[in-house]
């Protein structure tokens, strides 16, 4: 009887070892299967991404249909510009924003850029190094921050600088310019810099941040010639791109080709 129990015990031990070996081998096979399976998926994903990246131009977005027409933005970066002209701390931030914007346009920096042909596109599709057309801040004259470091804010006739968003490959037709109007019964007098608010075509097209790294976009400054009766009254001004095929009216996008802001100067 003792011998029988020993045989049964040995048989059970052998069976247990066999079962454990089988389980380990089976688990190893499952692990190997998943390693191969997920390795294959990772390889397919990497290959697909590589093939897709070969079709992309690193300088031009794949889809630009929603960026056919640029928007306008202003500096100072505020929809409502309100200050007391007798207190410089009221308009200090506005003036700093304008100086910050114009720092890359300093004449000393722009001297290293190219003198381009006025009124003509600067097309350079095949040029590996894109040239940059000069736009000196001194062109903005009274709104350059050079003769008047307060940009007219101290005298109560503030300058607003308008720029058009960059769109790769954009070549506006016609003679684009910025036109600003006030939403009131009597016109609000303004001066534009450059004259007539022109956006010269020599600054187009733009080739992208990587291909055209030092590009400077053209600016238009408008100086609001507020009179005594205009103080302490909110003035609503709308500026649009006119004179070209660029759209400036879209109910779904209030910044498409236009920008509206309010100015209130108190004393």
Secondary structure as UniProt FT lines:
FT   HELIX           2..54
FT   TURN            58..59
FT   HELIX           65..67
FT   STRAND          71..75
FT   STRAND          80..84
FT   TURN            85..86
FT   HELIX           88..102
FT   HELIX           103..105
FT   HELIX           107..110
FT   TURN            111..112
FT   TURN            118..119
FT   TURN            125..126
FT   HELIX           137..143
FT   TURN            144..145
FT   TURN            149..156
FT   STRAND          159..164
FT   STRAND          177..182
FT   STRAND          190..193
FT   HELIX           195..197
FT   HELIX           201..203
FT   TURN            209..211
FT   TURN            213..214
FT   STRAND          219..224
FT   HELIX           228..230
FT   TURN            231..232
FT   STRAND          235..242
FT   TURN            251..252
FT   TURN            254..255
FT   STRAND          258..266
//
